[in-house]
Amino acid sequence: TNAERAAQVAERLRAHIENEPIQISARGEAIRITISVGVASLRDPCDDVASLLKRADLALYRAKNTGRNRVAIAENQPAHLARCALQSAF
């Protein structure tokens, strides 16, 4: 799926950032940082940007709450999308 492909790209980015020290001074001092990423994709014609961002945000917090320095994919579609799919079927 698009979310799985996006998660693969996010994982490569996460690993690169984790493994590349950042120079913070001319004397060669460096720090290492990590990131957490939440990934979501549009799933339905009724989906909108607000719900996409909400799912990505929830996935980000799940990544942080399960140990940080992770990539998490958004879970099941929200209830309003399921309702929209039912309404468009009739």
N, C-alpha and C positions, 0 to 999 in steps of 0.2 A: 504494500500500500504506500501511498504518499507519505504517511506518518512514519512508517518503518524506514523508508529511504531518508527522510529528514532526520530521523534519529541516528542513522548511520553517519550522516554528515556531522551532526552535533557531537557524536562520540569521537570522531576524528579530531574535531576542534577541541573538545574537552581534553583529550589525551595530549594534544600538542601544547595547549596552555599549561597543563600540569607539568610537562617535561621540559619546558623552556624557562630558565630563570630570567628574571627581568632586572636589568641593570638599574640601580637606583642612585649611583654616584659615580663620579669620575675615578674613584679609587678602586672600582671593580666590585663594590658591594652589590649583591643581588638578592632578590627574594623570589620565592616560588608562590604562585597563587593557584587556586583551583576554581572551577565554576560548576554550577548546577544548571541544567537546562530542562525546560518543559516543552514538549513537542505536541502539537495538535494539527489536524488538517480538516479542511471542509469535508463534510461527510454526506451532505444532503442538500438538495436545492433550497430547502427552507433555512439552512444554516446561514448565520450572518457573522459579521466581524466581531461583534460584541461577544457572542457565544464562543467563537473560536478563541478569542483572547482569554476568556474566562476559563476554558478547558486547559489552555496552555499554562495559565497561572496556577491552576489547581495541580497540574502535573509538576510544575516547578516546585511548589511547596511539598509535594510528595517526594521529589528527589532530595530536597533539603532535609526533610524529616526522616528519611531512611538512610542517612549517613553522609549526605552532601557529596560533592564531586561526582555527580551522577547525571545520567540522562534518563528522563521518564517520559513515556508516551501517555497522552490523555486517555482516560478510560472511556467507558460506554457513553453513547450520546445522551444528552440531557433530555428530560421528559418533554420539553416543548417541541423538540424535533420529532419525537415519536408521535406526538399529537398531530403535528403538521403532516407527517407521512400518512396518518390515518385519514385526515381531512382531505388530502389531495387524492386519496383512493376512491372517494365517493363523488 
